[in-house]
Amino acid sequence: MNVRILSLIISFIPSLGFCEPEPKSLSKSGAVEAFTLGEGADQICYMVAMPKNKKDGELPLMITHHPKENHMFVVSFALPEAHKNQKDLEISASVKVKDKTQNFILKHEGGNAWATDGAMDRELSELMALKGSEVILQVDTKTKLVYSLKGAGKAFDAINKACPAPAPTNPTPAPGAAQPVASTPNSDTPAATAPVPEASAQSKTAE
């Protein structure tokens, strides 16, 4: 397994330590391959693409699911060695969709570029997997990495099926909060109902 990929995987499952696990391929199509790693509650699923230019080396773009920790749709780009320890890097990901490009400003942490929050993770991962043809990672003004997204849709489907998002949990009502009132058939007065809480977020950035 690529060392950079393994280091990212260990960040999701610290219990793996430095013992290299054996991933299982879920799908491979075009430029993107999907894998599953671990079993039971510790299972994670991820999809990987490498830069189109082989001279750029093996710097994986990944989308990772770890349902146990509610880490879903986590987007990460491994950075070149020259930039791993730099501070105040300006990093962006530009997704090409037909004749348009959508840009995202990323954060730098632990030698990788990440989405800034769970909402961006979800938006960026779905855009890349379902609509994009390629994504360009721009690091400062000199370094540009281009990734083909051919086959990303198939890989995305594979990790979503193998590692589905955990079901939202119903929050415990606060003391004194209004409770839902069941409707009564043929009642002259409509029954009052409590507001429906919003579903909890299913994506979370890696800490």
JORAQUI-V402277 format. One record per residue. N is the residue number from 1. RES is the residue in one letter. PSI is psi in radians with two decimals (999 if undefined). Layout:
N:RES:PSI / N:RES:PSI
//
This chain:
1:M:2.44 / 2:N:2.32 / 3:V:-0.68 / 4:R:-0.64 / 5:I:-0.78 / 6:L:-0.71 / 7:S:-0.62 / 8:L:-0.70 / 9:I:-0.75 / 10:I:-0.54 / 11:S:-0.40 / 12:F:-0.62 / 13:I:1.47 / 14:P:-0.48 / 15:S:-0.26 / 16:L:-0.38 / 17:G:-2.48 / 18:F:0.34 / 19:C:1.99 / 20:E:2.07 / 21:P:2.96 / 22:E:1.90 / 23:P:2.72 / 24:K:2.27 / 25:S:2.30 / 26:L:-0.67 / 27:S:2.70 / 28:K:2.08 / 29:S:2.27 / 30:G:-2.18 / 31:A:0.08 / 32:V:2.39 / 33:E:2.52 / 34:A:2.51 / 35:F:2.81 / 36:T:2.61 / 37:L:2.34 / 38:G:3.10 / 39:E:2.83 / 40:G:-2.40 / 41:A:-0.43 / 42:D:0.04 / 43:Q:2.39 / 44:I:2.76 / 45:C:2.49 / 46:Y:2.71 / 47:M:2.55 / 48:V:2.42 / 49:A:2.55 / 50:M:2.75 / 51:P:2.54 / 52:K:-0.64 / 53:N:1.96 / 54:K:-0.43 / 55:K:-0.34 / 56:D:-0.23 / 57:G:-3.04 / 58:E:1.55 / 59:L:1.56 / 60:P:2.44 / 61:L:2.24 / 62:M:2.59 / 63:I:2.16 / 64:T:2.44 / 65:H:2.28 / 66:H:1.48 / 67:P:-0.60 / 68:K:-0.69 / 69:E:0.11 / 70:N:0.57 / 71:H:1.78 / 72:M:2.50 / 73:F:0.55 / 74:V:2.07 / 75:V:2.34 / 76:S:2.52 / 77:F:2.16 / 78:A:2.35 / 79:L:2.66 / 80:P:2.67 / 81:E:-0.64 / 82:A:-0.37 / 83:H:-0.11 / 84:K:-0.73 / 85:N:0.15 / 86:Q:2.59 / 87:K:2.78 / 88:D:0.67 / 89:L:2.47 / 90:E:1.99 / 91:I:2.34 / 92:S:2.68 / 93:A:2.22 / 94:S:2.03 / 95:V:2.17 / 96:K:2.10 / 97:V:1.82 / 98:K:-2.08 / 99:D:0.25 / 100:K:2.82 / 101:T:2.34 / 102:Q:2.25 / 103:N:2.53 / 104:F:2.31 / 105:I:2.18 / 106:L:2.89 / 107:K:2.74 / 108:H:2.18 / 109:E:2.27 / 110:G:0.54 / 111:G:0.18 / 112:N:2.80 / 113:A:2.36 / 114:W:2.76 / 115:A:2.70 / 116:T:-0.36 / 117:D:3.08 / 118:G:-0.60 / 119:A:-0.73 / 120:M:-0.69 / 121:D:-0.90 / 122:R:-0.82 / 123:E:-0.81 / 124:L:-0.76 / 125:S:-0.75 / 126:E:-0.64 / 127:L:-0.78 / 128:M:-0.77 / 129:A:-0.63 / 130:L:-0.39 / 131:K:-0.52 / 132:G:2.63 / 133:S:-0.49 / 134:E:2.82 / 135:V:2.43 / 136:I:2.14 / 137:L:2.09 / 138:Q:2.10 / 139:V:1.99 / 140:D:-2.47 / 141:T:-0.17 / 142:K:-0.47 / 143:T:2.18 / 144:K:2.18 / 145:L:2.28 / 146:V:2.25 / 147:Y:2.26 / 148:S:2.45 / 149:L:0.28 / 150:K:2.18 / 151:G:-0.02 / 152:A:-0.61 / 153:G:-0.75 / 154:K:-0.76 / 155:A:-0.69 / 156:F:-0.76 / 157:D:-0.70 / 158:A:-0.78 / 159:I:-0.53 / 160:N:-0.63 / 161:K:-0.71 / 162:A:-0.56 / 163:C:1.26 / 164:P:2.68 / 165:A:2.48 / 166:P:2.57 / 167:A:2.44 / 168:P:2.48 / 169:T:2.48 / 170:N:2.11 / 171:P:2.56 / 172:T:2.19 / 173:P:2.46 / 174:A:2.63 / 175:P:2.27 / 176:G:-0.03 / 177:A:2.63 / 178:A:2.45 / 179:Q:2.57 / 180:P:2.50 / 181:V:2.16 / 182:A:2.47 / 183:S:2.60 / 184:T:2.17 / 185:P:2.42 / 186:N:0.29 / 187:S:2.43 / 188:D:-0.50 / 189:T:2.19 / 190:P:2.42 / 191:A:2.52 / 192:A:2.51 / 193:T:2.55 / 194:A:2.69 / 195:P:2.49 / 196:V:2.16 / 197:P:2.59 / 198:E:2.60 / 199:A:2.50 / 200:S:2.62 / 201:A:2.43 / 202:Q:0.01 / 203:S:2.50 / 204:K:2.37 / 205:T:2.65 / 206:A:2.41 / 207:E:999
//
